Structures are given as structure tokens and as C-alpha cells.
Amino acid sequence: MKILVTAPYNDNGLITLQQHFGEVIYRPWKPHGRAYYADELTALLQSTAATALITEHDHVTAEVINANTHLQFIGVCRGTPSNVAIETATKHGIPVFYTPARNAQAVAELFVANVITFMRNTIAGIDWLRGRNWAEGAHTSYLQFKGAELAGKTVGLVGFGAIGQLIATMLQCYPCPIQFYDPYVTEYDKAYKSLSLEEVFATSDIVSIHLPVTEQTKGLIDYSLLSKMKPGAIFVNTARAVVVKRDDLLRVLEEGKIRGAILDVFDHEPPDAIDYRIIDHPNVLPTPHIAGATFEVEDHHVTILNKTLVDWFVHNKKTGARLANKEILTVQI
């Protein structure tokens, strides 16, 4: 097997691939300056005579796959393989593997950091201090920027997969009561409460979104849900912007119905004028889609994908774990 790797991959990961599969051609997208477009990726696959592909953000379109139907697998170093034409790969019997939860630790840590930063008025305090506002003997800062503790706050998680469950585990030590909505999760720690979506929004002090993008989740979070939140509640979204109706979110913010929002994702990146109305709102803590941006995430995706590939091809453990197109199992087995 000859594997073309365009995703960032550490040295140990590349060595493991070589030991188990043979030749590895490493052409990461980062020095290229951007993800490979479809025509560039097709040319690269053909010039290297690769028989397998490990990608991250490249445009693995139907055209790319149709031109390379000999590929033995496509590995995608992402939480969801949204850049790959899954149906076309399935049509040609090419398994598509991905790396769910590669950024779980990163997202969970930023959730905790930003919630505490928001609740303690840290950024406003920093701006005040840098503005040379500290007068002699004054206690203005102590009074003006007094915030709230995370401990004791009820946290509602909408989506209770790897990230939601990791956040729940982290918050146990504060402690925080945890409740969640996820119709697909039936087994969970009974210290947590499974509620309806409406109940999570109505009874939580912090509501955090951890949903994938599907036809069912697009626009799921709307005004009827957001307006059910407590007046002092905080809305957090580090998942995907499209699951929230942004006009409805802007409306509850401008109407002052909630304390504020912590947002890492926006409908348009770079933002448009409406996005910037949300970003510039005084009760919003915005970050530029960096919840999953840690150096360690790349190590995590190497570990996850290499284990998946070794299990599948070396140990013949052909399961649906981390397989995006499970339909091929009926052909592969």
C-alpha cells in the first residue's frame, strides 16, 4: 500500500504507517498555505501513484474519488468527514474513516475557560485596568467587576456525545449539576439528568450546544427555545453556527432576555454584517473558531486514525467504529 498523507501527521504516526502499510508520501497542506482543491488533489494522487489517502481539509470531491477508484481507504482527520463525497466513496467500496473526538479535550477546556472568563467579567476588568482607571485607594474594580462562580450552576448540554460527556466530567469537581438533551444517548451516568430540549433551555443556568450538522439539527435552536432561558442564563455554542437561527439569537440578545452568549462559530467565516452585530454585542464573548485549535489535537487525530487503520487492515476488526460509510460493511465482511 502507498499512502498519501496531506493531513498534519507527527513523526511517530508516519513511522507507524510505514511499519504496517509500506510507503508513505507526506505532503501536508499547511506548507501549501491552504487545503488542496479537487484538481490539485487529483494530480497529487496520480503523480504519487498513491493507493490510499489521509486528508484533513482537502476537497475530496466526487470527481477526485471517481478518478481514483482504486483507493483502498480514505482517512479524514476531522470530527466529521464533511469535506469528502461519502456517497461516491461508498459506491466504489472505499471505506472512509474519520477521527471523532480528536478535539474533545480542546473544546471542553475552552468551554470551561470562557465560561469562567465571562462570568467573572475578566475581559472588562482587563480593559479597565489598561485604561489607567485604578484611582488611589479606590475599590471600584472590586465592586464593578464582581462576578459569579461556576460552582453550583446548572449546566445543560444539548448533544451528549464525546465533548458533552467530557465537559460533564470536568464540571463534576466544581461541582455543577449536569443535565442534557440527546435522544441517541440511552446509557449514561445517573448523576446526570436526561431532559427534553425545552426543559434543558428553561432550567439551565448555562446552555451549551454540542450538535452535529444534520438535516434534523439545522436551525433547531430557535427563538422559542432561546426565549425560554432564564434572564441570567448564558448561551454557549462551540459546535456549528447553522444549528442556531442567528436572527433569533441576535433578537434575544438585543431584547436582553438572557445574560449573554459565548460563541466560537458564526454563520459566515469571515463574518458578515449580521454576524458582526452579534460579535460586537457587549454581552457576547466571541472567539474566531478556535475551540479545537490546539497543537495536541493533531496528535490525537494521528492516534485515533492509526489505531482504526491497524484494527481494520492488520487485525481484520472490521467494525463500524470511526467508519463514516457503514454501508460498505455488508460488502467488506
Secondary structure, DSSP 8 states (H G I E B T S, - for coil): -EEEE-S---HHHHHHHHHHH-EEEE--HHHHTS---HHHHHHHHHHHT-SEEEESSS-B-HHHHHTTTT-S-EEE-SSS-TTB-HHHHHHTT--EEE-TTTTHHHHHHHHHHHHHHHHTTHHHHHHHHHTT---TT--HHHHHT----STT--EEEES-SHHHHHHHHHHTTTT--EEEE-TT-----TTSEE--HHHHHHH-SEEEE-----TTTTT-B-HHHHTTS-TT-EEEE-S-GGGB-HHHHHHHHHTT-SSEEEES--SSSS--HHHHHHHT-TTEEE--S-TT--HHHHHHHHHHHHHHHIIIIIS----STTBS-GGGHHHH-
